[in-house]
C-alpha cells in the first residue's frame, strides 16, 4: 500500500525553530526572485534561454535538510533552490551560468558550457585527483535529455551498496562511510514516461539500493497534461506494485503536496532514514506543484492552461502557502515577512548585477583592446575608413558577447589582406592569443588533461616464456580479469550473464565464485542502466567494467553514453570524471543483430570516450591494463569470433600495457599500405599472403584504437614509403573507413605522398545476412581485399598486373 504523507492538519505538528523557518522563507524568496529576474534577463537579450525552478522551492528546501555530506544528487534543471539550500550554488553563480560566463571560478558547474539550471559540484582537484567526497555535498553533472539523469542515479546508489557490502573497500574513506550515503534523484512528472525512468526504477528495486527519487508533479509536460502522460494520471498510483511489504522487498512510496511545509519535512525525514539505514529505495511523489512562469522562456503557459487552473496555481503557490503557514503559527508578522521578501529581492538583484558585471567586464576589456588595435591598424591600412567604421560599430554594441569581438577582428583582418605585415601584425598577434584562450574556454577537456590521462600511462610489452602455453583467447582475458580483481579492490564487473556463467564467452568463468557477487555480478537485460550503474559507481571512486553483451545492443545505451559519459569531462571542464570501461564484442559473426560494426556511429557519438578495437584477446587484455591506470572512460570492442582462436599466454598477463593511440605494423611491405583494425586484421593478413604470390608486397597496419587515432603519425610514415593506401573495415561505406581516410590523408597530410587515389573497402550498406554465405556476401572477404589491392596495383602497372 502506498504510504501517504497527508496534510499537516491531520498529523501531530512538529515544532520548528523560528530561525530555521524564516531562513527557509528567505532562501525560498531569494530563489524565486532569481527565477523572475532570470526570465527578464533573457527577454532583455542578456541571455540566450532560461528555464527556472520557481514553484518547487519548498519541496527542495525540505529535501536539502536531509541531504548529508557524502550524498550525491542526480537531478534536472529545476533544482536551483535545492542547490542553494545545500550551499553548492550562489545566486551569483546561478546568473553566471545564465550568461554563459566561461570562468570556472565564477561558474564552477560547467564554466559556461551548459545552459542555466544544469548543476554540478567539482569532485576533482585542479590536477585531476579526487577530492574527499565525504567532506562535501555532491551533485553529479546534469544533462538536458529528459530522464537522462536516471541511469547514473542508479549507479550512484549502487556504489553505497558496494561500499557497505565489500570489506575490501573500507579503506576508501574519501568516497564512503560504510555505504551510508544516499543518492537523491529528481525528475519532472512528464519525464517519468521515459523508458529510462522505468528501467532505473525497476533496477533499483531489484538491487535494493539507497536511492530517493522525487517526482515534481505540476500536472503538465510543457502543454501536455498528465492524462496524456501517465496511466491513471499519477505515477505513484501506477507504481503501487513496487511498494514493499512484510514478505517482499520493494520501494517505500510517499505522496505529498508541494505546498505543505510540514508534510514535506516529514516525508523527506522518513525517506532519508529508510534509504540511509535500510538501503531501501524510496519514491516521493510531490503533487500539486505549480510552475508560475510556465515551462521556460520559449513560451507562455497561459496558452494551454485554463483560467481556473491559473487561478488555482496563484492560490496554491508554495511560497504563498508557506507565508500563510508561518502566519498561522504566529512565527512572524506580516511586516516581518514583507521585509524578508524585500531583502530577498534586493539581495537577488545585487547578486545578479555582480554576475553581469563580472561576465561583461571580461568581454568589454577584450572589446576595448580590439577596438584600439583596429583603429591603430587603420591609420596605415588601404581600407582605412572601412576599418574605422568597423571599430566604431563594435564599440557601440549593446551587451556585447565574445562572438561580436572576435568576428569583428576576423573581418578586419580580411580587409587588411592586401596590407603589409607590419600594418596588421599587432592585431594578428592579439587574435592568435585569443584563439588560444578561446580554445581553453570552449573546446578544452574533451578528454582528460590530468596526469592520469591515457597518454601518460607507460606501456609495458607482453612477455612470453619459451614454453608459453597456447590457449583460447578467452583464457588470456580470464587471466587478466583475475589479476585485476585480485589486485585492485575498486575493480568490479557486471552485465548480462557476466556473473554465474562468467559471460557468454567465458572470460569471467569461475571469477564470481572466487571473488563474490559484488565483484562479478549478473544484471537483467537493461543496457541503458548497466551503463548508468557504471557511470554512477565510477563517479564515486570505483573502477567498474560494464558489459554490453553484443555491440549491436549498444544502441539501447547510446544516448546515455553520448550525452552523459562521453561529455562529462568536457561539460564540467575537468570538474568530474567517470573512468568507466564499457566492454562489448562485435565485428564478424553471422546475422543482422550479432555481427555489428557500426563504428562510424560510435565515432560520431562518443567523442570524449576512448574507442578501442583490439584484433585479439591479448591486445584487449593489454588495453584493459592500460585503462585501469588511466582516468578516462572507454569502449572496448572485442572480436566476437576470436574467443576460441589460439593465442600464447603472456607471462606478465596482469602487468603488460598496450599503448593507446599507437598503431602496430603487422606486416612490412613496400607496394601498398592497408590500414585496418579488429577482425579485419586477420582477413587482410590472409589476403596479403595471396597478394604476395602475385608479386604485391602489402604493409598492414592495425590502428588498435580509433579514439585516439595514431597520435605519432605512424601511418603517414608508411604511406611515404609505399605511396598508396587502402582503408579497410567492416563498417558501412563512408563510416569508419572515411574517418580513417580523413585522419591520414587530410590531417596527416598523406595526400602529398600518394601516387594513387586513396581507397576504402567497407561492408555493404545493409546489415549482414545470416550464415557464412551472408557474411561472405555482406562483409569484406579475403577475396575482396585481394581484388581491391590488385586493382589499385593494376592502375599503377597494367603490364605487370593485368586485369583479373
N, C-alpha and C positions, 0 to 999 in steps of 0.2 A: 504494500500500500504506500502511495506517495505521502511523504511527510510534508505537512503544510505549515509554514510559518505564518500564522494568521496575523491580523491586525493587532497592534499593541493593546487595543482596548479589551481584548479577550485574554490577555496574559498578565501575569503579575509584573508590574513595571520594574525595570532596572533603574537604580539610582545612578544618574550620570553626573559627572563632575561639571560644574558650571563653566570652568575654564576650558575644558575639553569641548563642550557643546559650542561655545562661542568661537573657539578656534576652528572647529569644523565649519561653522556658519561662515566665518571669514574666508576660509580656503575655498568653500563652495562658490562663494560670490566672486572671488578673485578668478577662479577658473571660468565662471560664467561670463564675466566681463572680457576675459581673454578671447572667448568664443565670439562674443558680439563684436569686439573690435577687430578680430581676425577677418571676419566676413567683410567689414568695411574696408580693410586694407586691400583685399582682393578687388573689390569694386572700384577702389581708387587707382588701381593699376600698379600697386606697390608689391603685389604678389600674384603668382600665376593662377593658383587654385587653392581652395580651402575646404577642409572637412573637419568638423568640430564635435566635441563631446558634450555639448550642452544637453541638459535633461537627464544625464546619467551621473551627476555629481554625487548624490547622496549614497547610492549603492557602492560607488567606487571608494568613497571615504570609509564605508563600513568594511569593505574588503581589505583596504590598506591597513586597517587597525590590526589585523591578524596575520599580516604578511611579515615574516621574520627575516633576519639576516640569514643568508644562505638559500632562501627560497628563490624560485625562478618564475617569471611571467612569460607566457606566450599569448599575446593578445592581438588586438586590432586597433584601428586608427581612431577610436573614440575614447581612449583610456587616459586622456590628459590629466584628469583630476586624480586618478589613482597614482600616476607617476609623480605628480606634485606632492601627494599625500605621503608617499614613501621617501620623499626627499631626493628623488632622482631626476627631477625636471623643475627648472625655474621658469617663470613666465618669460624672462628674457631669452632663455634658450628655446622656449616654445616659439617665440616670434622669430628668432634667428633661423629656425628651420622653415618657417613660413616664407621668409625672404630668401631662403637658399644660401645662407652665409657659409662659405667654404672653409671656415676656420673650425678646427676640431675643438679648440678652447671655447669658442662661442657656441658651437652646435655639436656637442660631443656624440650625439646619437649616430649621425651619418655624415657630418661635415658638409651639409648642404646637398647631399646626393639624393635625398628622398623628400617627397612632398610632406607637408606638415602632418602631424599625427602618427608618425612612424617612429617608435621609441626603441631605445636600446641603451644598455649600460655598457661600459667599457671593461671587459673581462681581462684585458691584456695590458701589460706594461708597454711603454714605447718600444722596447726591444723585442716584443713578441712573446715574452714569457708570461705565465699566468699570474694574476693577482691572487690574493687569498679571497676566494669567493664566499667564504663563510663569514667574512667581516663586512659584507656589503649586501644590499638588496639588489637582486639581479633581474634584468629583463633581456630575454633573447631578442634579436633584431627583428622588427616587424616586416611583414611583406603585405602587399595590397591584395593579391588574389583571394577572393572570399573563401573562408575556411582553410586557407593555406597555412594558418598557424597551428592547426590541429595535429598534423603528423608529428612535428617536433615536440609539441606538448606531451605527447605520449612518451617520447624518449627522455624528456627532462624528468618526468615522474619515474620512469623505469630505472633511471640512474639511482634514485634514492633506494629503490628495492635492492639493487645490486650492492650498493654501499652497506646496506643493513645485513644482507644475507651472505656476503662473501667476506670471510675473515681476513683474506689477503689484502683487502682494500682499506683496512682500518688505519693504516699509516698515512693515507692521503687526506689528511685533516684539513687541507685548504679547500677541499671540494665537498666534504660532507662531514656531518656529525652523526655517525651511525644511521644514516638514512632518514634523519628526522625532518628533512626538507620537503616542502610541498611545492608542486608545480601548479600554478594558477593560470587558467586559461579564460579568455573572454571571447565572445562571439555574438554577432547580431542574430536576431531570431530568424531572419530570412536565410542567412548563410547556413543554418542548420539543415537546409535542404540538400546541401552538397554531399556527395559521396564520401569525401574525406572526413566530414564530421561523423557520419555513421560508422565508418571504418575505425576511426580513432576511439570512439565511444565503446564500440564492441571490444576492441583490443584491450582497452584499459580495464574493462570488466573482467576479461579473461585473465589478464596479468595481475589484477588487484594491486594497483599502484596508487600512490598518494597524489591524486590529481583532483583539483576543484575547478569545475567548468561553470562560468557564469554566462548565462544567456540573457543579453539585454533585449527585452522584447517591447518594442514600441508599436507593434501591430502592423508594421509595413516593411517592405523591402523596396526602397525608393517609393514608387507609386503603387506597388502591388500589395494588397492586404493579405493577412495571414491565411485566410481561407483558400488562397491560391498557392500557398507555400507548403502548408502542413496539414496532414490528415487531422481532422477534429479541430484544426486551427490552433493547436497547442503542442509544443514539443514535449512538455512534461507529461501530457496525457498519453501520447503515443509511446513514450519510453517507460511507462509504468511497469512493464515486464522486466525491466532491469533492476527494480527495487529489490534489495536483499531481504531475506527473511531468516528464520531460525535454521532452515535446512539448506539454503542455497546462498552462495556468495553473489554479490552484485553491487549495485550502487546504493547510496543514500541520496534521496531526491527531495529538495525543498522548493516550494513555490512561495514567493514573497513579493510584495508590491514595492515598486521602486521609489515611492514617496514616503514609506513608513520607516522612519528612522530606527525605532526600537526593534521592529521585526527584522530589519536588515541586519542590525547588530547581532541579534540572537542567531540568525541563520548563519552568518559568517563565523561567529564564535564556535558554533557546533560543527560546521563544515571543517574548520581548521583542526579542531580536536580529533574528529573522526579520521580525517585523511592523515594527519601527522602521527597519531598514536597507533591507529589500527591498520594503516595502509589500505584504506578502502576509498575508491573514487567517489566523488560527490558531485552532483549537479545542482546548481541553484538557478532556477528559472525566475528571473526578475521581470515581473509583469507590470503593466500599467506605467511603463516608462514613456516619457514624452521626448520630443525632438523639436524644440521651439523654433529652430531656424531651418527645418527641413533637412534633407539629406546632405547637401553640400552647396557650394556657391554656383553650381551649374544649373540650378533651377529652384522654383518655389513650391513648397508643399501645399500652398493654397490651391494649386491646380487640381489636386486629386483628393484632398480631404474635405469632408463636408463641414458646413458651418458648425454643426453640433459637435463634431469631433474636435475642431479647432477650439471651440469654447471649453470643452472638457479639458483639453490639454492646458489651457491657461489656468483653469481652476486646480488641476492636479499636477501642476509644475512642482517638482520635488522641492525646489527652494521656497516656494510659497507655503507648501505644506510643512516644511521644516520650520519656517518662521512661525506658523500657527502653533506648532508643537512647542516651541520654546516659550511662546507667549502663554499658552495654556498651562504650562508647568510653572509659570511665574519665574522663569530663569532670568529673563531680561525684559526691559520695557520696549515699547515701540521706538522710542527715541534712541535707545542704545543700539537697537538693530539697524535703524536708519543710519546711524553714524558708522556702524561697521560696514554696511553696504557702500556708503560713500567712500570710506577709506579703502575698501577693496577696489573700487573703480579707479580711484586716484592712483593706487599702487600699480594696478594692471597697466594703466596708461603710462606711468613713469617707466615701467619695465619695457613696454612696447617701444616707447620713444628711444630708450637706451639701446635696444636691439637694432632699431633702424639706424641710429647714429653710427653704431659700430659697423654695420653692414655697408651703409652708404659711404662712410668715411674712407674705407679702403679703396672703393671704386672711384670716388671723387679725387682721391690723391693720384690714382693712376690716370684718370681723365686729365687732370691738370698737367701732369707730366707729358702726356701725349699731345695735348694742345700746344704746349710750349715748343715741343720738338718739331711739330708740323709747321708751326709759324716760323721757326728758325730756318727750317729747310726751305720754306717758301721764298725766302729772301734771294736765293740763288738758283731757284728751280725754273724750268721753262714754263711750267703751268702755275706760276706764282699766284695769280688771282684765284684760280680754282682751289688751290690748297688753302689759301686764306679763308675762303668760304667754307670749305670742309671743316677747318678748325673752329670757325665761329659757330657753325651748326652744332658741332659736338659740344662746345662749351655751354650751349643753351638747352641741352637735352634735359627734360624734366624726369626726375627719378631714373638716372642712367643705370644701366646694368653693364656688366663687363663686356658683353657682346657689342654694345654700342662703341666702346672704346677700341676694341681690337679690330672690329670690322672697318672702322674709320681709318685706322692706321694701315690696314692692308690696302685699302683703296688709295690712300695717299702714296704708298709705295708703287701702286700701279701707275699713278700719274707721273711718278718720277722715273719711270722705266728708261727714259732716254737721257736722264741726267747723269753726270759723272758720279763716281762712287763717293767722292768727298761730300757731295751735296746731301746724300741720304744715309751716310754711314752711321750717324748717331741714332737716327730713327730705326734703322735696321738692327743695330745692336740692342736697342731698347726692346724691340719686338722679339728678338731672339731670347732675351732674358724672360720676357713674359711667356713665351712658349714653354720654357722650362717650368715656370711657376704654374702655368695652367695645366700642364701635363700632370703635375702633382695634385692640383686642385680637382681635376675632373677625370683623370684616367689612371691614377696610381692604385696599387693594392688589388689589382685583379687577381694576382697570385701573391703568395706570401713574400714579404720584403724583410722578413726577420732572419735571424741567424740560423733558424731551423728550416729555411727554405730548402727544397729538394736539391737545388744546385750546389748546396754546401755539404751534402752528405757524401762522405768519402767512399768511393767504390772499392769493393773487395772482390777479387777474382775467385771464381769457383775452383776448388782444388779436388784432385782425384787421386785416390790410391792406385797403385799399379794393378791391384786386383779388385778395383771398384766394381761392385755388383751392378748388373744391368737389370733394371726393374721397370715396371709400368710407370708411366709419367705421373700417375696419381700418387704413387708412393713417395715420390720426391716432394710433392706438395704436402702429403701427410706428415712427413718428417719435418718439413719447415713449420707447419702449424703446431706440431707437437712441441717444437723448440720454443716458439713464440708463447705458447700457453704456459710452458714451464718457467720461462724466464721473465715474463712481463705480466704481472697480475692485472694490469689495466686492459690487456687484450682479451676480447671475447668475440664469439661468432654466433650469428643466429640467422635463420631463414627457413624456408620450407624444406623439410626433410634433412636439415643440417645436423640435428641432434642425434636421435636414436640410431638412424641408419648411416649417419656420417656423410650426408649429402648424396645426391643421386649418382655421383661418380666416385664416391667413397674416399674423398680426400680427407675427410674428418672421421674416417672409420675408427671406432674404438676410443675416440677422444672425449666423448661425453662421459663414458664410463670411467675414464681416467681422471677427468678434471671437474666433473659435475655439471648439472644442467644450467647453472648460472654462468658458466663459461662457454658452453657449446649447447645451443638450445634450438628447439623447433619453434616455428611460428605457424599461424594459419596462413591461408592464401590471401595476402593483403599487401601487395607490393609497396603501395604509397606509404603505409605506416611502418613497414620494415625499414624503409629509408628514414622516415621520421624518427623511429626508435633509435636509429644510428646517429642521426643529427643531434638529438637531444642528449644522448649519452656522451657524444664527443664534445658538446658544449660544456659538459661538466667534468672534463678531465680524463675521461676513459678513452680507450682506443678500440672502438668497435669495428668489426667486419660484418657488413650487412650483405646477405646474399640474395640476389635476384636469380631465380633458378635458371632461366634462359633469357638471353639478350632480347628476344622478341617480346618478352613481358615487361621490359623496361618502360614501354610506352605508358603503362599504368602510373609509373612513378616519375615520369619525365618532368611534369610541372614542379614537383617538389625539388627534384634535383636541380632544375634550371633556376627557378625563381628564389629558392631558399638557399640550398647548399652552395651552388656554384657562385652565387653573387654575394655570399656572406662577408668575406674579407673586403670586397670592393665596397659594399653598401655601408659598412661600418668604418671604412678607411683604416683597416687594420685593428679595429677595436675588439673583434670577436673572431674566433676560429673554431672549426669543427672538422678535425682531421679524420674524417670517416673514410674507410676503404669499402668501396662497393665492389663486390666480387660477382662476376657472372660468367657465362660461357655462350659462345656463339660461333659465327662463321659456318664452316661447312658441315652440313649433315644432310638431311633429306626432308623436304616438306615445307609448306608455306609458313608455318609458325615455329619451326625448330631449326631453321638454317639462317637465322637473321644476321645481317651485316649492315645495319642502317647507320654506317659510320658518319656519313655526311650530316645526317640529322643530329647526331650527338656532337659533332664538331661545332655545328652552328648553335646548339642549345646549351652546351656545357662549358663555355669559356669561363674560366675561374676554377675548373677542376683539371686534374691531370687525366689523360686518356692513354692507358697502357694496353698494347696489343701484342703480348708475347707470342712467339712462334711455338713454344713448347713449355712444358711444366717447369723445367729447370729455370728458364728465363723468368717465368711467372713467380717462382719462389724467390728469386733474387730481387725482383721488383717489390714483393711484399716486404722483404727485409729492409729494403731502402725506404719504403713508405713509412715503416714503423719508426724510422729515425727522423722523419720529417713532420711538419705540421700542416700539410696540405691534403685536401680531400682528393680522392682518385677513384676512377672507374677502371677496373682491370677486367679485360675480356679474354678469358682462356679459350683455347681452341677446343671446340666441342668434340672433335674426332681425334683428340690427342691423348686421352687419358690412358689408353691401353697400349700406346706406342712405347717402344723401349727407349730408355734413357739411362745414362750412367748416374749413379748416386754420388753427389759430391760429398767429400769427407767433412766439409765445413758448411753443411746444408743450412744451419741456423745463422751463419755469420756472413756468407758471401752476399754482396750487394751489387745489383746491376745499375749502372748509371742511367738516369732517365734523361731523355733528350739527346742521347748519343747512339746513332745508328751503328750497326755492325756489318762489316763486309763478310758475306758468307762464301763468296767465290770471287776470286780476282779474274778479271778479263780485260780485253783491250778493244773490243769492237763496239760494244753497246752496254749501257748501264740499265739494269732493271731495278726499279725501286718498288718495294712491296712490304708486306707485313703479315703477321698471323699465319693462318693456314695456307695462304698463297705462297709462303716461302717454300714449302715442300713441292708445290706444283711447279714453281719456277725452277727449283733446283733439278727436278726431273726433266724439265724441258731443256735446261742448259746442257744436259748430257746428250740429248738428241741433237741439239744445235751444234755441239762440239763435233759430232760425227759429220756434220755438213760443212765444217770449216768456220764456224762462227763462235767467237770467244766472248761469252757474256759475263759481265760483272754483276753480281747480285748483292743488293743492299737491303737489309732488314732495318726499317726505321725504328722498330721496337716501341716507340711512343709517338703518338701523333700530337699530343699536347703534353710537354713541349716537343717541338719538332727540330731535330738536327741543329742544335744550338751552336755547333762549331763549323757548320757548312761543309761537313764531310762529303756530302753528295756532290757538291759543286766540284770538289777536287776530282772525284771520279769522272764527272762529265768533261772536265778539262782534258782528261786522258782519253776517253772514248769518243767524245763529241756527239754522242747520241744517247737519248734517254727514253725509257718506256716506264710509265707509272701503272702498276698492275694491282688490282684488288678485286674484291667480290661485292662491293657496294654497287648501287645503281650507277649508270653513266652520269657523269657530272657530280658525283658525290665526293668521296674521299680522294679519288684519283685526281679530280680537278683541284682539290685543296692542295695536294702534294705538288702538283704542277705549278700552282701559283707560288708556293713557298720556294720552290727550287728555281724555276725559270725566271720569275719576276723578282722575288725578294733576294735570292742568292745571286742573281744576275747571270744565271747559266745560259741565258739566251745568246750571249755574246760568244759562247764557245761551242754552239751547236752547228753541225754540218748537215743535220737532218731535222725535219719538223718534229717537235716533241710529240709524243703519242701517249694515249691512255688505253688500257684494256680493263674493262669492268664487266660486271654481270649484266644480264638482261634487265630491262626496266621493271619487270614483274618479279614477284616473289618466286622462289624456286619451286618447281613442281616436284611431286613426291617420287621416290625411288631413285635408284642410281642413274637411270635414264634422265629423270627430272633434273638431277644435279648436273649431269653432263651437258644437257642442252640449255641449262639456265645460268650456270656459273662458268667462269673461265676454266678450261681444262688444260692439260699438258699440250694437247694438240693445238688449242687456240693460241697458247703462248708461243709455241714453235712457229706457227704460221704468221703471227703478228710480227715477231722479231725477224723472221726470214723475209717478209715483205719489206720491212724497213731496210734490210741489207740489200735486197734486190734493187731498190731505188738507188742505192749507192753504187752498186757494181752489178748491173744486169747480166754481164757476161759470166762473171764468176758465180752469180746466184740467179740462174734463170728462173722464170716463173714456175711455180709449183703446178 
